[in-house]
Amino acid sequence: MNAETLAAAYVAAWNETDPARRRTLVEKTFSGAVSYVDPVMAGDGHDGVDALISGVHQKFPGFRFTLLPGANGYGKHIRFSWELGPEGGEAPIQGADVGVIEDGRFARIIGFLHRVPA
């Protein structure tokens, strides 16, 4: 397992704004039975994750996820940190995700938010 490569694919899916291209990335990056949960949202399966990503783009138009250095993992587990903000500007949102990888794709993700605007 290459944690950096998996985390980069994850962030690419979350950054994709074109629905058809995003769906392709979601299906490639997440298992069909994926489960995602963080303090403010949750979703299951490709449809659920795709809807979560679409919701983030609607709530934060023009914002992009940036993968922070230091993605790591062992066995089937991966951990990485990210920021979300306007491209080229300061990111007001920061968090980290922990995932379980099965057959090269994310099967479970738990998200943690470290910095969120008031």
TIROTOR-810535 format. One line per field, with one value per residue: residue in one letter; residue number from 1; chain; x, y, z of N, C-alpha, C, CB in turn. Coordinates in pm, 1 decimal, decimal comma. Glycine has a CB too. Layout:
BEGIN
resn = (A / ...)
resi = (NUM / ...)
chain = (A / ...)
nX = (X / ...)
nY = (Y / ...)
nZ = (Z / ...)
caX = (X / ...)
caY = (Y / ...)
caZ = (Z / ...)
cX = (X / ...)
cY = (Y / ...)
cZ = (Z / ...)
cbX = (X / ...)
cbY = (Y / ...)
cbZ = (Z / ...)
END
This chain:
BEGIN
resn = (M / N / A / E / T / L / A / A / A / Y / V / A / A / W / N / E / T / D / P / A / R / R / R / T / L / V / E / K / T / F / S / G / A / V / S / Y / V / D / P / V / M / A / G / D / G / H / D / G / V / D / A / L / I / S / G / V / H / Q / K / F / P / G / F / R / F / T / L / L / P / G / A / N / G / Y / G / K / H / I / R / F / S / W / E / L / G / P / E / G / G / E / A / P / I / Q / G / A / D / V / G / V / I / E / D / G / R / F / A / R / I / I / G / F / L / H / R / V / P / A)
resi = (1 / 2 / 3 / 4 / 5 / 6 / 7 / 8 / 9 / 10 / 11 / 12 / 13 / 14 / 15 / 16 / 17 / 18 / 19 / 20 / 21 / 22 / 23 / 24 / 25 / 26 / 27 / 28 / 29 / 30 / 31 / 32 / 33 / 34 / 35 / 36 / 37 / 38 / 39 / 40 / 41 / 42 / 43 / 44 / 45 / 46 / 47 / 48 / 49 / 50 / 51 / 52 / 53 / 54 / 55 / 56 / 57 / 58 / 59 / 60 / 61 / 62 / 63 / 64 / 65 / 66 / 67 / 68 / 69 / 70 / 71 / 72 / 73 / 74 / 75 / 76 / 77 / 78 / 79 / 80 / 81 / 82 / 83 / 84 / 85 / 86 / 87 / 88 / 89 / 90 / 91 / 92 / 93 / 94 / 95 / 96 / 97 / 98 / 99 / 100 / 101 / 102 / 103 / 104 / 105 / 106 / 107 / 108 / 109 / 110 / 111 / 112 / 113 / 114 / 115 / 116 / 117 / 118)
chain = (A / A / A / A / A / A / A / A / A / A / A / A / A / A / A / A / A / A / A / A / A / A / A / A / A / A / A / A / A / A / A / A / A / A / A / A / A / A / A / A / A / A / A / A / A / A / A / A / A / A / A / A / A / A / A / A / A / A / A / A / A / A / A / A / A / A / A / A / A / A / A / A / A / A / A / A / A / A / A / A / A / A / A / A / A / A / A / A / A / A / A / A / A / A / A / A / A / A / A / A / A / A / A / A / A / A / A / A / A / A / A / A / A / A / A / A / A / A)
nX = (83,8 / 63,1 / 57,5 / 63,6 / -10,3 / -269,2 / -399,4 / -374,4 / -535,5 / -781,6 / -817,1 / -823,3 / -1066,4 / -1243,2 / -1198,9 / -1298,8 / -1521,1 / -1683,3 / -1963,1 / -1974,8 / -1703,9 / -1627,9 / -1784,3 / -1665,8 / -1412,0 / -1488,2 / -1590,6 / -1358,4 / -1191,4 / -1321,3 / -1470,3 / -1763,4 / -1922,4 / -1853,8 / -1819,5 / -1864,5 / -1793,4 / -1802,3 / -1775,2 / -1988,0 / -2125,3 / -2240,2 / -2221,2 / -2301,0 / -2182,2 / -2125,7 / -2307,9 / -2373,5 / -2123,3 / -2059,3 / -2269,4 / -2204,3 / -1962,7 / -2051,3 / -2218,2 / -2030,6 / -1901,6 / -2113,6 / -2162,8 / -1918,6 / -1822,5 / -1567,4 / -1367,1 / -1087,1 / -948,6 / -642,6 / -384,0 / -197,9 / 149,9 / 279,2 / 116,7 / 39,9 / 52,9 / -37,6 / -62,2 / -395,3 / -470,5 / -490,5 / -379,9 / -419,6 / -375,4 / -545,5 / -632,5 / -890,9 / -982,9 / -994,7 / -851,3 / -512,7 / -536,4 / -561,6 / -646,0 / -943,0 / -1041,0 / -941,5 / -841,9 / -830,6 / -821,1 / -895,9 / -863,5 / -980,5 / -846,7 / -947,5 / -890,6 / -744,9 / -897,9 / -1081,8 / -1264,1 / -1378,0 / -1411,3 / -1318,0 / -1360,0 / -1195,8 / -1223,7 / -1011,7 / -981,4 / -1227,0 / -1425,5 / -1597,1)
nY = (-118,0 / 213,6 / 490,3 / 768,2 / 777,4 / 663,6 / 849,8 / 1079,7 / 1011,1 / 999,0 / 1269,4 / 1384,3 / 1284,7 / 1415,2 / 1674,6 / 1695,6 / 1856,9 / 1813,9 / 1621,8 / 1366,3 / 1292,9 / 1295,8 / 1085,4 / 865,9 / 875,0 / 835,5 / 572,7 / 438,4 / 490,7 / 434,6 / 160,1 / -28,6 / -67,2 / 130,4 / 318,8 / 629,1 / 867,1 / 1166,6 / 1442,2 / 1605,4 / 1495,1 / 1200,9 / 908,7 / 635,1 / 388,2 / 429,2 / 620,9 / 763,0 / 874,8 / 1025,4 / 1210,9 / 1343,5 / 1468,3 / 1635,7 / 1799,9 / 1936,1 / 2086,8 / 2251,7 / 2392,9 / 2516,9 / 2678,8 / 2690,9 / 2622,2 / 2411,7 / 2092,8 / 2025,7 / 1802,8 / 1738,0 / 1703,3 / 1383,0 / 1153,0 / 829,9 / 477,4 / 140,5 / -209,5 / -254,4 / 2,4 / 359,6 / 695,9 / 1042,5 / 1397,6 / 1704,2 / 2016,0 / 2257,8 / 2507,9 / 2829,8 / 2827,4 / 2904,0 / 3064,5 / 3120,6 / 2834,9 / 2783,3 / 2555,7 / 2253,7 / 1915,0 / 1559,8 / 1228,2 / 888,1 / 573,0 / 251,4 / 19,5 / -187,2 / -425,7 / -235,2 / -3,5 / 256,2 / 145,4 / 206,9 / 515,7 / 749,2 / 1071,5 / 1356,7 / 1678,5 / 1946,2 / 2221,5 / 2458,2 / 2714,4 / 2957,0)
nZ = (0,0 / -93,1 / 79,0 / 21,9 / -250,2 / -245,0 / -75,2 / -231,0 / -450,6 / -323,9 / -241,9 / -496,2 / -593,8 / -419,0 / -499,7 / -754,9 / -969,4 / -1189,3 / -1248,8 / -1388,4 / -1425,8 / -1158,5 / -1055,9 / -1182,0 / -1060,7 / -793,5 / -803,2 / -871,7 / -654,7 / -412,6 / -241,4 / -336,8 / -117,9 / 59,7 / 361,4 / 506,7 / 755,7 / 945,7 / 1181,2 / 1089,8 / 873,8 / 693,0 / 487,4 / 268,8 / 39,2 / -319,5 / -417,9 / -185,1 / -100,9 / -326,3 / -317,8 / -79,5 / -148,8 / -357,0 / -205,9 / -45,2 / -242,3 / -317,6 / -81,9 / -35,1 / -270,7 / -516,2 / -339,5 / -259,6 / -184,7 / -23,9 / 0,4 / 282,2 / 373,2 / 475,7 / 473,8 / 589,2 / 666,3 / 763,1 / 718,5 / 649,3 / 697,2 / 676,8 / 715,7 / 689,6 / 641,0 / 559,9 / 396,9 / 341,0 / 129,1 / -43,2 / -367,7 / -376,8 / -155,1 / 205,0 / 394,1 / 558,7 / 677,0 / 825,6 / 849,3 / 922,7 / 795,7 / 854,4 / 719,7 / 601,9 / 389,0 / 129,2 / -111,9 / -257,9 / -249,6 / -74,9 / 196,8 / 440,2 / 606,1 / 846,4 / 940,1 / 1076,8 / 1212,2 / 1243,7 / 1235,5 / 1199,6 / 1063,8 / 1268,7)
caX = (0,0 / 132,5 / -34,2 / 59,5 / -86,3 / -409,7 / -450,3 / -384,3 / -653,8 / -895,0 / -830,4 / -863,5 / -1210,6 / -1312,6 / -1180,8 / -1359,9 / -1649,9 / -1764,7 / -2030,3 / -1938,9 / -1564,4 / -1624,7 / -1840,4 / -1561,9 / -1310,5 / -1548,1 / -1596,1 / -1220,2 / -1122,6 / -1398,5 / -1540,9 / -1906,9 / -1985,1 / -1782,3 / -1890,4 / -1793,9 / -1853,5 / -1723,7 / -1863,7 / -2101,1 / -2194,5 / -2214,0 / -2277,7 / -2261,2 / -2183,4 / -2081,4 / -2404,7 / -2361,3 / -1998,8 / -2073,3 / -2358,0 / -2129,1 / -1867,2 / -2130,9 / -2261,8 / -1917,4 / -1881,8 / -2223,0 / -2147,4 / -1792,0 / -1784,6 / -1432,1 / -1269,7 / -1015,8 / -875,7 / -498,4 / -327,2 / -80,9 / 254,1 / 285,4 / 23,9 / 107,1 / -37,6 / 18,0 / -164,3 / -508,7 / -508,3 / -424,3 / -409,8 / -364,4 / -433,2 / -580,7 / -690,2 / -992,6 / -991,7 / -989,8 / -723,7 / -416,8 / -561,6 / -551,1 / -751,1 / -1006,2 / -1082,2 / -834,3 / -882,2 / -756,2 / -905,5 / -840,6 / -939,5 / -949,1 / -832,7 / -975,7 / -872,1 / -689,0 / -991,1 / -1130,4 / -1385,4 / -1432,0 / -1339,1 / -1360,2 / -1300,1 / -1181,1 / -1207,1 / -920,6 / -1005,3 / -1349,2 / -1464,4 / -1711,4)
caY = (0,0 / 341,0 / 582,8 / 896,3 / 758,2 / 645,8 / 976,5 / 1171,7 / 970,8 / 1038,8 / 1414,8 / 1413,6 / 1259,0 / 1521,8 / 1801,6 / 1693,4 / 1925,3 / 1759,1 / 1503,6 / 1240,0 / 1259,6 / 1265,3 / 951,7 / 771,4 / 874,1 / 774,1 / 428,0 / 387,0 / 517,3 / 384,6 / 34,4 / -10,8 / -71,4 / 226,1 / 389,1 / 751,7 / 943,3 / 1267,6 / 1506,4 / 1679,7 / 1425,4 / 1058,5 / 853,7 / 497,8 / 349,9 / 528,9 / 730,5 / 842,9 / 952,7 / 1123,1 / 1315,9 / 1422,2 / 1552,3 / 1737,7 / 1892,8 / 2021,3 / 2184,1 / 2348,3 / 2476,1 / 2591,3 / 2689,7 / 2739,9 / 2568,4 / 2291,4 / 2016,9 / 2010,4 / 1696,5 / 1781,9 / 1599,6 / 1289,8 / 1039,7 / 705,4 / 367,7 / 7,0 / -309,5 / -203,4 / 132,2 / 477,8 / 820,7 / 1158,1 / 1527,0 / 1787,5 / 2147,9 / 2296,9 / 2653,1 / 2883,1 / 2801,0 / 3012,3 / 3141,5 / 3048,4 / 2735,2 / 2797,3 / 2424,8 / 2154,3 / 1791,4 / 1437,0 / 1112,4 / 754,4 / 483,4 / 110,0 / -11,4 / -324,5 / -442,4 / -113,9 / 108,8 / 292,5 / 74,5 / 281,8 / 640,3 / 830,2 / 1202,9 / 1440,4 / 1818,4 / 2012,0 / 2367,0 / 2489,7 / 2852,0 / 2968,7)
caZ = (0,0 / -96,1 / 145,6 / -49,5 / -373,9 / -207,8 / -23,3 / -345,3 / -527,4 / -239,9 / -253,5 / -634,3 / -603,6 / -346,7 / -570,4 / -888,5 / -974,0 / -1298,0 / -1193,2 / -1454,9 / -1391,1 / -1015,5 / -1035,4 / -1222,5 / -955,2 / -674,3 / -823,8 / -874,2 / -528,3 / -299,3 / -264,6 / -352,1 / 15,0 / 143,3 / 468,0 / 542,5 / 865,1 / 1015,3 / 1278,7 / 1033,9 / 765,8 / 677,0 / 364,9 / 237,8 / -101,1 / -417,1 / -423,0 / -63,6 / -103,2 / -434,1 / -267,4 / 19,3 / -222,1 / -424,3 / -102,5 / -7,2 / -350,9 / -312,4 / 38,3 / -43,1 / -411,9 / -542,4 / -243,8 / -302,5 / -83,1 / -42,6 / 81,9 / 357,6 / 375,8 / 586,9 / 470,1 / 624,9 / 693,1 / 783,4 / 694,0 / 571,6 / 754,4 / 623,1 / 786,3 / 619,4 / 676,9 / 445,6 / 419,8 / 243,6 / 120,3 / -179,4 / -435,1 / -361,9 / -34,2 / 331,0 / 412,2 / 689,4 / 729,0 / 825,3 / 914,1 / 893,8 / 774,1 / 876,5 / 635,2 / 587,3 / 246,9 / 89,6 / -256,7 / -315,9 / -244,2 / 57,8 / 237,5 / 553,4 / 634,0 / 960,0 / 925,4 / 1195,7 / 1178,9 / 1338,4 / 1232,8 / 1126,0 / 1098,0 / 1361,6)
cX = (88,1 / 36,3 / -47,0 / -25,9 / -235,0 / -470,8 / -467,3 / -507,3 / -781,5 / -921,7 / -874,2 / -1013,2 / -1288,9 / -1300,4 / -1254,5 / -1499,0 / -1739,7 / -1829,9 / -1989,9 / -1796,4 / -1553,0 / -1675,4 / -1738,9 / -1454,9 / -1363,9 / -1548,6 / -1457,4 / -1155,2 / -1189,6 / -1465,9 / -1690,6 / -1980,6 / -1919,5 / -1875,8 / -1804,7 / -1868,1 / -1752,3 / -1819,4 / -1987,0 / -2176,9 / -2154,9 / -2279,3 / -2222,6 / -2270,9 / -2137,0 / -2177,5 / -2391,6 / -2237,7 / -2006,1 / -2161,3 / -2286,9 / -2034,1 / -1940,7 / -2177,4 / -2152,1 / -1893,3 / -1991,3 / -2206,5 / -2024,4 / -1747,5 / -1644,8 / -1326,9 / -1210,7 / -952,2 / -729,5 / -451,5 / -203,2 / 22,7 / 237,1 / 181,9 / 100,8 / 4,0 / 37,8 / -95,6 / -271,8 / -549,9 / -425,6 / -471,2 / -344,8 / -440,4 / -452,3 / -627,4 / -793,7 / -1004,7 / -987,6 / -851,8 / -634,9 / -435,3 / -546,3 / -671,6 / -813,2 / -1042,9 / -965,1 / -883,5 / -790,8 / -856,5 / -826,0 / -927,1 / -893,1 / -952,7 / -861,7 / -968,3 / -830,8 / -780,3 / -1034,4 / -1260,9 / -1455,1 / -1344,8 / -1403,0 / -1285,7 / -1299,4 / -1157,7 / -1122,9 / -945,4 / -1127,2 / -1387,1 / -1588,4 / -1843,3)
cY = (124,0 / 447,6 / 714,9 / 885,9 / 743,2 / 776,6 / 1078,5 / 1138,9 / 1013,1 / 1189,1 / 1453,1 / 1391,2 / 1371,9 / 1656,7 / 1807,5 / 1755,7 / 1873,8 / 1629,1 / 1371,1 / 1199,0 / 1223,6 / 1123,5 / 844,5 / 760,6 / 809,2 / 622,3 / 364,5 / 391,5 / 452,1 / 252,6 / 62,4 / -7,2 / 26,9 / 289,6 / 508,7 / 819,7 / 1045,4 / 1341,6 / 1576,0 / 1607,5 / 1278,5 / 1012,8 / 715,2 / 472,7 / 462,1 / 647,8 / 822,2 / 930,9 / 1060,8 / 1239,5 / 1404,2 / 1519,0 / 1666,5 / 1843,4 / 1987,2 / 2126,9 / 2290,0 / 2445,0 / 2566,6 / 2604,4 / 2750,9 / 2691,7 / 2439,1 / 2224,9 / 2012,3 / 1902,5 / 1750,6 / 1670,0 / 1506,0 / 1179,4 / 913,1 / 597,2 / 240,5 / -92,4 / -252,3 / -62,9 / 245,7 / 600,0 / 934,6 / 1283,4 / 1611,0 / 1924,4 / 2172,9 / 2448,1 / 2698,8 / 2858,5 / 2924,3 / 3096,8 / 3056,2 / 2955,7 / 2749,6 / 2663,9 / 2328,5 / 2030,5 / 1676,4 / 1324,2 / 985,9 / 659,9 / 339,8 / 81,3 / -159,4 / -332,1 / -312,6 / 7,4 / 134,2 / 219,7 / 145,0 / 405,1 / 706,1 / 962,2 / 1279,4 / 1584,2 / 1886,2 / 2162,1 / 2392,2 / 2632,7 / 2854,0 / 2984,5)
cZ = (0,0 / -43,9 / 70,6 / -175,9 / -345,3 / -158,8 / -136,0 / -430,8 / -454,5 / -255,4 / -394,8 / -652,5 / -535,4 / -417,4 / -703,7 / -885,1 / -1086,7 / -1249,9 / -1257,6 / -1420,7 / -1243,4 / -990,9 / -1073,7 / -1115,3 / -828,3 / -689,1 / -824,2 / -735,9 / -407,6 / -335,5 / -276,3 / -219,8 / 111,8 / 245,4 / 508,2 / 656,7 / 916,7 / 1107,7 / 1220,6 / 922,9 / 761,3 / 547,4 / 338,4 / 88,2 / -191,6 / -421,7 / -302,3 / -62,5 / -210,4 / -389,1 / -164,3 / -50,2 / -292,0 / -324,2 / -56,8 / -114,8 / -352,0 / -195,2 / 30,4 / -188,3 / -428,1 / -445,2 / -299,2 / -180,6 / -122,2 / 53,4 / 151,5 / 360,4 / 495,0 / 587,4 / 505,4 / 652,7 / 722,1 / 766,3 / 603,7 / 613,8 / 695,6 / 702,8 / 709,1 / 660,7 / 551,7 / 492,8 / 310,6 / 245,5 / -23,2 / -240,2 / -424,9 / -237,3 / 90,2 / 348,3 / 551,3 / 755,1 / 718,3 / 899,0 / 878,0 / 877,6 / 801,7 / 795,9 / 645,6 / 437,7 / 225,5 / -62,0 / -325,1 / -313,7 / -99,4 / 86,0 / 353,6 / 575,7 / 755,2 / 948,1 / 1057,5 / 1149,1 / 1286,3 / 1347,3 / 1142,8 / 1163,5 / 1187,8 / 1290,3)
cbX = (-95,2 / 183,1 / 12,4 / 202,0 / -35,1 / -423,0 / -355,9 / -255,8 / -653,8 / -867,8 / -697,1 / -784,4 / -1246,4 / -1257,8 / -1034,5 / -1367,8 / -1628,2 / -1678,0 / -2177,5 / -1954,6 / -1469,9 / -1709,3 / -1969,7 / -1499,2 / -1263,3 / -1692,6 / -1667,1 / -1135,5 / -1114,1 / -1503,7 / -1512,4 / -1962,6 / -1977,6 / -1717,2 / -1919,2 / -1781,2 / -1900,2 / -1651,7 / -1786,1 / -2052,8 / -2164,5 / -2267,2 / -2249,2 / -2348,4 / -2321,0 / -2069,3 / -2546,6 / -2359,4 / -1877,0 / -2132,4 / -2483,9 / -2050,2 / -1787,8 / -2251,9 / -2313,8 / -1789,4 / -1877,7 / -2357,2 / -2138,0 / -1681,9 / -1888,1 / -1432,6 / -1335,7 / -907,7 / -933,3 / -421,6 / -293,0 / -120,5 / 393,0 / 273,5 / -44,5 / 198,7 / -131,1 / 86,0 / -225,0 / -626,9 / -492,2 / -454,4 / -359,0 / -370,9 / -343,7 / -689,5 / -579,9 / -1130,0 / -879,8 / -1023,2 / -746,1 / -423,6 / -700,0 / -540,8 / -694,9 / -1129,2 / -1206,3 / -703,9 / -1023,9 / -652,4 / -961,9 / -837,4 / -931,7 / -1050,2 / -690,5 / -1115,2 / -1000,1 / -650,4 / -1114,5 / -1149,7 / -1351,9 / -1438,3 / -1340,8 / -1331,4 / -1374,2 / -1063,1 / -1344,1 / -776,1 / -877,2 / -1466,3 / -1490,9 / -1691,6)
cbY = (-0,1 / 375,1 / 608,9 / 942,1 / 635,4 / 538,2 / 1031,9 / 1164,8 / 817,8 / 1003,6 / 1484,8 / 1326,1 / 1121,5 / 1532,9 / 1826,3 / 1548,8 / 2074,1 / 1734,2 / 1520,2 / 1252,9 / 1377,9 / 1367,4 / 934,1 / 813,8 / 1016,6 / 826,8 / 396,8 / 467,6 / 665,4 / 488,3 / -67,5 / -119,8 / -213,0 / 334,3 / 294,5 / 847,1 / 848,8 / 1366,1 / 1605,2 / 1809,4 / 1492,1 / 976,4 / 945,4 / 396,8 / 306,0 / 465,4 / 675,5 / 753,3 / 860,6 / 1056,7 / 1253,6 / 1329,3 / 1467,9 / 1673,9 / 1816,8 / 1936,3 / 2112,6 / 2275,6 / 2387,7 / 2521,5 / 2774,4 / 2886,6 / 2543,5 / 2325,5 / 1873,0 / 2145,8 / 1570,9 / 1823,8 / 1663,8 / 1363,6 / 1026,3 / 725,5 / 347,2 / -7,3 / -358,9 / -297,0 / 130,0 / 494,9 / 816,8 / 1138,1 / 1601,2 / 1720,1 / 2259,8 / 2229,4 / 2718,4 / 3034,5 / 2761,7 / 3099,3 / 3202,5 / 3147,0 / 2592,0 / 2881,1 / 2369,6 / 2210,7 / 1757,4 / 1404,2 / 1111,5 / 714,7 / 528,4 / 17,7 / 25,3 / -371,9 / -494,6 / -140,8 / 81,5 / 445,4 / -69,5 / 193,2 / 736,9 / 758,5 / 1282,3 / 1390,0 / 1887,9 / 1986,6 / 2446,7 / 2387,2 / 2933,4 / 3085,7)
cbZ = (121,1 / -240,5 / 287,5 / -85,7 / -449,6 / -99,7 / 84,8 / -431,9 / -551,3 / -90,5 / -217,8 / -733,7 / -539,6 / -205,3 / -593,7 / -942,3 / -990,2 / -1426,5 / -1206,4 / -1607,5 / -1424,2 / -936,0 / -1117,1 / -1355,8 / -925,1 / -651,3 / -954,3 / -973,6 / -506,1 / -255,0 / -150,4 / -437,0 / 72,4 / 56,9 / 591,3 / 420,2 / 980,1 / 914,8 / 1355,1 / 981,7 / 631,6 / 799,1 / 246,4 / 314,7 / -141,6 / -556,6 / -431,2 / 56,1 / -128,4 / -560,3 / -205,5 / 114,2 / -325,6 / -495,4 / 14,8 / 14,8 / -486,3 / -301,9 / 162,3 / 40,5 / -487,9 / -541,8 / -104,6 / -409,8 / -66,9 / -18,6 / -4,2 / 501,8 / 379,8 / 710,1 / 329,6 / 747,4 / 577,4 / 924,9 / 825,5 / 585,2 / 906,2 / 470,1 / 935,3 / 465,7 / 778,7 / 360,5 / 420,7 / 274,0 / 198,6 / -180,3 / -584,3 / -479,7 / -38,4 / 449,7 / 392,1 / 675,9 / 652,0 / 891,2 / 877,5 / 1006,9 / 631,1 / 1030,6 / 493,8 / 668,0 / 195,1 / 141,9 / -320,0 / -454,2 / -334,0 / 69,8 / 276,5 / 682,6 / 510,2 / 1098,5 / 819,4 / 1287,4 / 1164,0 / 1298,1 / 1180,0 / 1158,7 / 970,0 / 1454,6)
END
